[in-house]
Amino acid sequence: MSEFSAAWLALREPADADARAVELLDGLRERMSARTRPVIRDLGAGSGSMGRWLAPRLGGPQHWVMHDRDPSLLALAAAGMAAFPLVTVETRQGDVTGLRAADLTGVSLVTASALLDLLTAEEVDGLAGACVGAGCPALFTLSVAGRVEFSPADPLDGEVEAAFNNHQRRVHGDRALLGPDAPGVAAEAFARHGAAVLERPSPWRLGPERAALAAVWLRGWVGAAVEQRPELGEPAGAYLSRRLDAIAAGDLRVVVDHRDILALPSLPG
């Protein structure tokens, strides 16, 4: 299943909602309450799961600007916000990596979900500089952190995990992706630009109640590992079969580590 297909995004949305570190919103609400209609720019919005999660938790009138490359996903994102009568929405198609401080004038919050690990260090630094330069808080959730815990364990868990993490750090064209290094790189970039940074874990917890998600995730996780290390092919195939059988039997639990980051630039004066 494509990483960005509507079906995959719908399958993962409940797990994403449960995983996000809601306590980070305590540090954000005071900033947001000073605006009569805060403007939120959602980068890599996909089908809009971040908006559906965050808008009711912020409450009150809001205006969302949703960015993505896929027009069909943007249409879903806009339609999904109709459930919130005080929220207005606009969509923008295109790349989000070139934003500058001037582009964020009047923006109350920049947010994104599962985005940072797809960026380069230079892109993250540019985004941090833009947010801090505009005095705009940033909330980035569900960045892959590279650790997966299985219960029960299997001897091949660590080897597949390491290969997957290296796949996430691959060079794509001329871009060296951050993969699981993204949360640390982003926290350092925002701090370097002068923001206060708060970090919290936001793990997926996949048990029998989320067997469908666990099975699709596992196939993608092992597939990426084999793409990175083709010599894993035969043992990884047997490993995948064992793990899928355990998921189907309700005997496997998986914790997939993510990190959430809230960056708060200094208030003027």
N, C-alpha and C positions, 0 to 999 in steps of 0.2 A: 504494500500500500504506500502511495506517495506520502512523504513526510508532510505535505501541505494540502492533501486532498480534503474535501469537505467531510467525507466519511471518517477519516482519521481524526480530524479536529473535533468532530462531534463525539467520537468514541472516548477521547481523552478529556473532554471538558469537565465531566464530574470529578475526575481524579485531580485535575488542575485546581478546581474550585476548592476541594478539600485540602489541598497541599499548600496553597498560598499562605504566607505568614500574615494573617490578618492583624496581628499586634503592631505591625509597622504602620498601620493606618493611624494609630494614636499620635504619631509624630507628624502626621500630614494634615489631619483635620483642622487644626488651628490655622495653618496657612491657608487652607482652602476656604474656611469660613469667612475670611476677610473679603472675599470676592462675591458679588451679588449673583453672577453667573460665571463660574469658573470655566475656563477653556482647557480641555484635556486633549493632548495630541497622542494618539495611540499608534506606535510605530510597528509595522509588521502585524497589523491588526488581524489578519486572517479572516475567520468567520465571525469575529467580534466577541470571543469568550471573555476577554478582559473587561470590555465594557459592560457585559451582562453581569459580571461578578462585582465590579467596582462601583458602578453608578448607584445601585441601591445602598451601598455601604457609605458612600459619601452623602447621599441624600440631597434634596433640593434641586433647583434649576441648574443645569449644566449644558455646555456645548462640547460635543466630541468631534474631533477631526481625526478620521481613521485613514491611515496610510497602508497601502499594500500594493504589490505588483499585479495581483490577480483580480481582475474586475468582477469575476463571478463570486469570489469570496467577499469582496467589498459589498456587493449587493446583499449577501446574506448578513453581513455585519450591520449594515444600516437597517435592514428589516427587523433584526433581532432587538434593536433598541426601541422599537415601537411600543414595547411593554412599559416603558417609563415615560409618562406623559409630560414630565417637566424637562426631559432631555431632548435637545436638538442635535442633529448629526449632519456632517458633510463628509464626503469621501474624496480621497486623493490617490490617484494611481501613480506609482513610480518608486524610485530608489529613495531610501531614507538615510543613506550613509553620508550625504553631503550637506546635512543641515548645519547652519551657522547660527550664531546668537541672534543676528538680525531676523532670521526666519521665525524665531520664537518670541518676538515682541508681543506682549499681551497674553501669552500662554501661561496658565496657572500650574500645569503639571504635564510632564512628558512621561509616558508609560509604555511598557512593552512586556510581552510574555514570550518566553522561549526564543529570544532573539540574540542575546549577546554572544552565545557560543557560535553563531554563524558569522560573526564579524571578525575583523582583524584588529590587532592592537592599535594600529593607527586610526582605524574607524571608531573604535571605542574612545580613544583619547579625543578625537575631534568632537564626538557626541558629548563627552563630559565637558569639554571646553565650551561648547555651544550652550549647554544647559546652565552652567555656572555663570557664563558671561551674560546670559539673559536673566539671571536670578531666578531660574525656574527649577523647582524640585523635580526629581526623577525617581520613578518607581519601576524597577526591572525585576520581574518575577520568573521563577522556574528556569533559571539558567543551569544547564547540566554541569554537575560538579565532579563526575567521573567515578563515583563509587556506587557499587551495586551489592546488596547483601541478600543472599538466598538462604531460605530455611526450608528443608535441609540443604546443606552445602554439597557441592560436587567438586571433585578434584580439578575439573577444567574451568571452574568459574573465573579464577584469577587470570588465566591465560586469555580467555575470551574477552574479559574486561579490558585488559591491557591493549589488546589488538583493536578493540572498538575505540578506546580513547585515542589511540594513535590515528585511527581513521578520522576522528573528529578534528584532529589537529592537521589534517592534510592541507596541501597547497592546491587551491582551486583556481586554475588559470594563473594569475600572478598574485593571488591573495592567499596568505597563510592564515588559515582559520584558527581561532583560539580554542574551540572545543571546550573541554573541562577546565581550562585555565582562565576562562572568561570571567567568572565571578571575582577572582583575586585581582585580575588585571583591571577590571572596571572599578573595584573599590579603591585601588591605588590611584587610578586616573582621576576619579572625582576628588579624592583627598588632596592630590597634588594640585588640582585647580582651585582648592580652597573650600570644598563642601564638607559638611559633617556627614559621615557615612554610617548607616546602621545596616547590619547583615543578620539574616535569620535563615535557618534551614527550612526547606519546603519540600520534603520528600514525598514521592508517590509511595503509597502502601497498597500493594496489589495482592489480594488474597482471593479466595473462592468467589467472593461477591463481585470481583472485577476480572473474572477469568478471560473474558473476550479481549479486554484491553491487554492483559498480561500476555496472551498468546500472540497478538499482533505485534506488540512491543518486542517480545522475545525473538520473533522471526527477523525483525529489522535489526535488532542488536547483534544477533549471531551473523546475519548476512553481511553487515558492515565489517564485522571482525574478519570474516573470510575474505571479503574484498581486499582488506588491508594485508592479510596474511593467507594467501591461497593454500599454503601447505597445511593449514588447519582444516581443509575441506572435509576429509573423511571423518576424523574424530569429532569435528564440530557438527557434522550431520547426525552422528549418533547422539551427541550431547543434546542437540535440539530435540530429537525424538524423545529422549528420556524426560527432558524438561516439559515438553508439551503433554506427554502422558501424565506427568505429575499434576500439571495445571488442570487437565480434564478430570482427574480424580479428586481434585480439591486438596491435594497434598503439598502444594508448593506456595510459599509466600515470598514476595520480593519487595525490597525497599530500594527504590531508585532515587539517589540523592540529587537534590537541586538546591540552589541558593536564591534567596530574594535579597534585593539591595534597595534601600531608600537613601537617596543623596539629597541633602538640604543645603543649598547655598546660603551664605550669610545674608541676613536682612539688611536693606540699605540703612545707613546711619548707625 
